[in-house]
Amino acid sequence: MSWLLTEEQLPDLARGAAVLGTGGGGDPHVGQLLVRQAIREFGPVTVLDPDEVDDDALVIPTAQMGAPTVVFEKLPRGTEPVAALRALEDRLGERASATMPIECGGINSMIPLVVGARTGLPVVDADGMGRAFPELQMETFGVYGVPGSPMAIAGERGETAVIDTGADNRRMEWLARGVTVRLGGAAHIAEYSMRGADVKRTAIPRTLTLALTVGRAIREAREAGADPVARLADALGGTLYRHLRVLFRGKIADVERRTEAGFARGRAAAVSFDGEHKLELVFQNENLVALVDGELRCVVPDLVCVLEAERAEPITTETLRYGQRVTVVGISTPGIMRTPEALAVFGPSAFELPYDFTPVEQLVPSSVL
């Protein structure tokens, strides 16, 4: 069932999107500000259930691309994603019936809402990652046969470009990353245009609703003086992300972070509050793997989420810093993201990690520490 997104819902949506973004997907606060401005100027946004999308409707996902460390300082104007959408429509010779997120994390849950408010288009309640991933080929859309090309890319000074690599989504990512670097490290894109029937077949459904549910559960737990992580686990229990495991509780002891080739890459280390255990995180825009005392506890595509210890506010990779008190949780991903075809595109081997994928609920039968 479709629903109307209002300004009052944005803090919960941004918080939930940041949790699902596993430390990446861009700054949710910036995204929230962009959507708030657009809603105030143009009115609320219709969020369309994927089951209500006509099979023949043209859906064009929109997003922001670039290193989160750059986006954190280089604020968008807000008009760039619409420019990318229009450039791709011109290339296709057809107007879109709706837009949609490519991922459900951080700012990239918000960019399609900006487009929806500014253009009047509905935003489909689904996405192609079920979390955030750093590279454009890492989409369930592409895994199940939808090509990313042609794609359009827009910069803050009115530049637009169209990239067409046919069915080669990896090369599309490589070329688009180079253009993004030359646009200052951040740009906005429109890609993976598809029909409504393909949305229903390849997308992970109702992730905007999920983000709103997650953000609301954390807020209401804090207001009631309850454990927000426990409430988060309860909220996820009836969804496609039904397993949550507490992996670690402690304090950030070290962060190594660098911006290179259009990505934020690095590692973070933490020590448990009793000093007996150590955590290591590896990230490329998003958290990819969590090791506790050298043992694998959660690995991509399952979600590794760093939360502020007392309030369970999500912490992104670009804002990790020494001394933060954190709770690190692992969350299981939907089955569509765990198939052999999907793991070949965004499993551990796609990031050259020396691990086989094992579901978090098997690695950690019950929450620890």
C-alpha positions as CSV (number, residue, x, y, z in Angstrom):
1,M,0.0,0.0,0.0
2,S,1.4,3.4,-0.9
3,W,1.9,6.1,1.7
4,L,2.8,9.8,2.0
5,L,6.1,10.8,3.4
6,T,6.0,14.0,5.5
7,E,8.7,16.2,7.0
8,E,7.9,14.9,10.5
9,Q,8.9,11.3,9.5
10,L,12.4,12.3,8.2
11,P,14.4,11.9,11.4
12,D,13.2,8.3,11.9
13,L,13.7,7.5,8.3
14,A,17.3,9.0,8.2
15,R,18.2,7.1,11.4
16,G,16.9,3.8,10.1
17,A,18.6,4.3,6.7
18,A,21.9,4.9,8.4
19,V,21.6,1.6,10.3
20,L,20.8,-0.3,7.1
21,G,23.6,1.6,5.4
22,T,26.2,-0.4,7.5
23,G,28.3,2.7,8.0
24,G,28.0,3.9,4.4
25,G,25.6,5.2,1.8
26,G,26.5,8.9,2.6
27,D,25.7,11.2,5.4
28,P,22.0,10.7,6.5
29,H,21.8,14.1,8.1
30,V,22.7,15.9,4.9
31,G,20.1,13.7,3.1
32,Q,17.5,14.6,5.6
33,L,18.1,18.3,5.2
34,L,17.8,18.0,1.4
35,V,14.5,16.2,1.6
36,R,13.2,18.6,4.2
37,Q,14.0,21.6,2.0
38,A,12.4,19.9,-1.1
39,I,9.2,18.9,0.9
40,R,8.8,22.4,2.2
41,E,9.1,23.9,-1.3
42,F,7.2,21.3,-3.3
43,G,5.1,19.2,-0.9
44,P,5.2,15.6,0.5
45,V,6.3,12.6,-1.4
46,T,4.3,9.6,-2.4
47,V,6.0,6.3,-1.6
48,L,4.7,3.6,-3.9
49,D,4.5,-0.1,-2.9
50,P,6.3,-2.2,-5.5
51,D,3.2,-4.4,-5.9
52,E,1.3,-1.3,-7.1
53,V,3.8,-0.4,-9.9
54,D,2.4,-1.1,-13.4
55,D,4.4,-3.8,-15.1
56,D,5.1,-1.5,-18.1
57,A,5.9,1.6,-16.1
58,L,9.4,3.0,-16.6
59,V,11.3,3.3,-13.2
60,I,14.6,5.1,-13.1
61,P,16.6,4.8,-9.8
62,T,18.5,7.9,-8.7
63,A,21.4,8.2,-6.2
64,Q,24.5,10.0,-5.1
65,M,28.0,8.6,-5.9
66,G,31.3,9.3,-4.3
67,A,33.4,8.9,-1.2
68,P,31.5,9.6,2.0
69,T,34.5,11.5,3.3
70,V,34.1,14.0,0.4
71,V,30.3,14.2,0.6
72,F,30.7,15.0,4.3
73,E,32.3,18.3,3.4
74,K,31.0,18.9,-0.2
75,L,27.3,19.6,0.2
76,P,25.1,19.1,-2.9
77,R,22.9,21.8,-4.3
78,G,19.9,19.4,-4.4
79,T,19.2,19.9,-8.1
80,E,21.9,17.4,-9.4
81,P,19.8,14.2,-9.2
82,V,17.0,15.7,-11.1
83,A,19.5,16.8,-13.8
84,A,20.8,13.2,-14.0
85,L,17.3,11.9,-14.3
86,R,16.4,14.3,-17.1
87,A,19.6,13.5,-19.0
88,L,18.8,9.7,-18.9
89,E,15.2,10.3,-19.9
90,D,16.4,12.3,-22.9
91,R,18.7,9.4,-23.8
92,L,15.9,6.9,-23.5
93,G,13.4,9.1,-25.2
94,E,10.8,8.4,-22.5
95,R,9.8,10.0,-19.2
96,A,9.9,8.0,-16.0
97,S,6.8,7.0,-14.2
98,A,8.7,6.7,-10.8
99,T,12.1,6.8,-9.3
100,M,13.6,4.5,-6.7
101,P,16.7,4.1,-4.4
102,I,19.6,2.0,-5.6
103,E,20.5,1.3,-2.0
104,C,18.7,1.7,1.3
105,G,21.5,3.3,3.3
106,G,22.4,6.8,4.5
107,I,21.9,9.6,2.0
108,N,20.9,7.3,-0.8
109,S,17.6,6.5,0.7
110,M,17.0,10.2,0.6
111,I,18.1,11.3,-2.9
112,P,15.1,9.7,-4.7
113,L,12.9,11.4,-2.2
114,V,14.4,14.8,-3.2
115,V,13.8,13.8,-6.8
116,G,10.2,12.8,-6.0
117,A,9.4,16.1,-4.2
118,R,11.0,18.2,-6.9
119,T,9.4,16.4,-9.9
120,G,6.2,15.0,-8.4
121,L,7.2,11.4,-9.2
122,P,6.4,8.7,-6.8
123,V,9.3,6.8,-5.1
124,V,9.1,3.0,-5.2
125,D,9.5,1.4,-1.8
126,A,12.3,-0.9,-2.8
127,D,16.0,-0.9,-3.7
128,G,18.7,-2.9,-5.3
129,M,21.2,-3.5,-2.5
130,G,19.2,-4.1,0.7
131,R,21.9,-2.1,2.5
132,A,24.7,0.1,1.0
133,F,27.6,-1.2,-1.2
134,P,30.5,0.9,-2.6
135,E,30.3,0.0,-6.3
136,L,27.5,0.4,-8.9
137,Q,27.6,-3.2,-10.2
138,M,26.7,-4.5,-6.7
139,E,23.0,-4.4,-7.3
140,T,20.4,-7.2,-7.2
141,F,19.1,-5.5,-10.3
142,G,22.3,-6.4,-12.2
143,V,22.6,-9.8,-10.5
144,Y,19.2,-10.8,-11.9
145,G,19.6,-9.4,-15.4
146,V,18.9,-5.6,-15.5
147,P,21.8,-3.7,-17.1
148,G,22.9,-0.5,-15.4
149,S,23.5,1.3,-18.7
150,P,22.9,3.7,-20.1
151,M,23.4,5.8,-17.0
152,A,23.6,9.5,-16.5
153,I,25.8,11.5,-14.2
154,A,25.5,15.1,-13.1
155,G,27.8,17.5,-11.3
156,E,27.1,20.5,-9.1
157,R,28.0,23.0,-11.8
158,G,25.4,21.7,-14.3
159,E,27.6,19.2,-16.0
160,T,26.0,16.0,-17.3
161,A,27.3,12.9,-19.1
162,V,25.9,9.6,-20.3
163,I,27.8,6.4,-20.0
164,D,26.8,3.3,-21.9
165,T,28.7,0.1,-21.5
166,G,25.9,-2.2,-22.5
167,A,25.6,-5.2,-20.2
168,D,29.0,-4.6,-18.6
169,N,28.1,-3.1,-15.2
170,R,31.6,-3.4,-13.8
171,R,33.0,-1.2,-16.6
172,M,30.2,1.2,-16.1
173,E,31.2,1.6,-12.5
174,W,34.9,2.1,-13.5
175,L,34.1,4.9,-16.0
176,A,31.5,6.6,-13.7
177,R,34.0,6.5,-10.8
178,G,36.5,8.3,-12.9
179,V,34.0,11.0,-13.9
180,T,33.0,11.4,-10.3
181,V,36.6,11.9,-9.1
182,R,36.9,14.6,-11.7
183,L,33.7,16.2,-10.6
184,G,35.3,16.7,-7.2
185,G,34.7,13.3,-5.6
186,A,30.9,13.4,-5.5
187,A,28.2,13.4,-8.2
188,H,24.6,12.3,-8.7
189,I,23.4,9.5,-11.0
190,A,20.4,7.9,-12.7
191,E,20.9,4.3,-13.7
192,Y,19.4,0.8,-14.0
193,S,16.2,2.0,-15.8
194,M,13.7,-0.8,-15.8
195,R,10.1,-1.7,-16.2
196,G,7.8,-2.3,-13.2
197,A,7.8,-6.0,-13.8
198,D,11.6,-6.0,-13.4
199,V,11.3,-4.0,-10.2
200,K,9.1,-6.7,-8.7
201,R,11.4,-9.5,-9.9
202,T,14.8,-8.0,-8.9
203,A,14.4,-5.4,-6.1
204,I,14.4,-5.9,-2.4
205,P,10.9,-4.8,-1.4
206,R,9.7,-2.1,1.2
207,T,13.1,-1.0,2.4
208,L,12.0,2.6,2.9
209,T,9.2,1.3,5.2
210,L,11.8,-0.8,6.9
211,A,14.2,2.1,7.5
212,L,11.3,4.1,8.9
213,T,10.4,1.2,11.2
214,V,14.0,0.8,12.4
215,G,14.5,4.5,13.1
216,R,11.2,4.7,15.0
217,A,11.9,1.7,17.1
218,I,15.2,3.1,18.3
219,R,13.7,6.5,19.1
220,E,10.7,5.1,20.9
221,A,13.0,2.8,23.0
222,R,15.1,5.8,24.1
223,E,12.0,7.8,24.9
224,A,10.7,4.9,27.1
225,G,14.0,4.3,28.8
226,A,14.2,0.8,27.2
227,D,17.1,-0.9,25.5
228,P,17.2,0.4,21.9
229,V,19.2,-2.5,20.6
230,A,16.7,-5.0,22.0
231,R,13.9,-3.0,20.4
232,L,15.8,-2.9,17.1
233,A,16.0,-6.7,17.2
234,D,12.3,-7.0,17.9
235,A,11.5,-4.6,15.0
236,L,13.6,-6.7,12.6
237,G,12.2,-10.0,13.8
238,G,9.2,-10.1,11.5
239,T,11.1,-8.8,8.4
240,L,13.4,-10.2,5.7
241,Y,16.3,-9.1,8.0
242,R,15.1,-11.2,10.9
243,H,18.4,-12.1,12.7
244,L,20.3,-9.5,14.8
245,R,23.3,-10.4,16.8
246,V,25.3,-8.2,19.2
247,L,28.9,-8.8,18.2
248,F,30.8,-6.4,20.4
249,R,30.6,-3.7,23.1
250,G,33.5,-1.5,23.8
251,K,35.5,1.7,22.8
252,I,37.1,2.7,19.6
253,A,40.8,2.5,20.0
254,D,42.1,3.3,16.5
255,V,40.9,4.4,13.1
256,E,42.9,4.3,9.9
257,R,41.0,6.0,7.1
258,R,42.0,7.3,3.6
259,T,40.2,8.6,0.6
260,E,41.5,7.0,-2.7
261,A,40.1,6.2,-6.1
262,G,36.7,7.6,-5.1
263,F,36.3,5.5,-2.0
264,A,36.8,5.8,1.7
265,R,38.9,2.8,2.7
266,G,40.3,1.8,6.1
267,R,40.1,-0.2,9.3
268,A,39.0,0.5,12.8
269,A,39.9,-1.2,16.1
270,A,38.0,-1.3,19.4
271,V,38.6,-2.8,22.8
272,S,35.9,-4.2,25.0
273,F,35.0,-2.3,28.2
274,D,36.7,-5.0,30.3
275,G,39.8,-4.9,28.2
276,E,39.6,-8.6,27.4
277,H,38.5,-8.6,23.8
278,K,39.4,-6.8,20.6
279,L,37.4,-5.9,17.5
280,E,38.6,-5.2,14.0
281,L,36.5,-3.6,11.3
282,V,37.4,-3.4,7.6
283,F,35.5,-0.9,5.4
284,Q,35.3,0.4,1.9
285,N,32.7,3.2,2.3
286,E,30.7,0.6,4.2
287,N,31.7,-1.9,6.9
288,L,32.6,-5.2,5.2
289,V,33.8,-7.5,8.0
290,A,33.9,-7.7,11.8
291,L,36.5,-9.8,13.6
292,V,36.5,-10.4,17.3
293,D,39.7,-11.7,18.8
294,G,40.7,-12.6,15.3
295,E,37.6,-14.7,14.6
296,L,35.1,-13.9,11.9
297,R,31.8,-12.7,13.4
298,C,30.0,-11.0,10.4
299,V,30.9,-10.5,6.7
300,V,29.4,-8.9,3.7
301,P,26.7,-9.0,2.4
302,D,25.3,-9.3,6.0
303,L,25.2,-6.0,7.7
304,V,27.9,-4.8,10.2
305,C,26.5,-1.8,12.0
306,V,28.3,0.4,14.5
307,L,25.9,2.0,17.0
308,E,26.6,4.6,19.7
309,A,26.6,2.5,22.9
310,E,23.9,4.3,25.0
311,R,21.5,5.7,22.4
312,A,22.1,3.2,19.5
313,E,22.5,6.1,17.1
314,P,24.3,4.7,14.0
315,I,27.9,5.9,13.3
316,T,29.1,6.1,9.7
317,T,32.6,5.2,8.7
318,E,33.5,8.8,8.0
319,T,32.6,9.8,11.5
320,L,34.3,6.9,13.4
321,R,36.8,8.4,15.8
322,Y,38.9,7.4,18.8
323,G,37.2,7.1,22.1
324,Q,33.6,6.5,20.9
325,R,31.7,4.0,23.0
326,V,30.0,1.6,20.7
327,T,27.8,-1.5,20.3
328,V,28.5,-3.4,17.1
329,V,25.7,-5.6,15.7
330,G,25.4,-8.0,12.8
331,I,22.1,-8.2,10.8
332,S,21.2,-10.9,8.4
333,T,20.3,-10.0,4.8
334,P,17.4,-11.3,2.7
335,G,17.7,-14.6,0.8
336,I,17.8,-12.8,-2.6
337,M,21.2,-11.4,-1.4
338,R,22.7,-14.7,-0.4
339,T,22.3,-16.7,-3.6
340,P,25.5,-17.9,-5.4
341,E,24.8,-15.3,-8.2
342,A,24.5,-12.5,-5.7
343,L,27.6,-13.6,-3.6
344,A,29.7,-13.6,-6.8
345,V,28.9,-9.9,-7.3
346,F,28.9,-8.5,-3.7
347,G,30.1,-11.3,-1.4
348,P,33.5,-11.5,0.3
349,S,35.4,-12.5,-2.8
350,A,34.2,-9.4,-4.6
351,F,36.2,-7.3,-2.1
352,E,39.2,-9.7,-2.1
353,L,38.5,-10.7,1.5
354,P,40.0,-14.0,2.6
355,Y,36.7,-15.4,3.9
356,D,33.9,-17.5,2.6
357,F,30.4,-16.1,3.3
358,T,28.8,-17.6,6.4
359,P,25.5,-16.2,7.6
360,V,25.8,-14.2,10.8
361,E,23.2,-16.3,12.6
362,Q,25.5,-19.3,12.0
363,L,28.7,-17.4,13.0
364,V,27.1,-16.1,16.2
365,P,24.3,-18.4,17.3
366,S,23.4,-16.0,20.0
367,S,24.5,-12.4,20.9
368,V,27.8,-12.2,22.7
369,L,29.6,-9.9,25.1
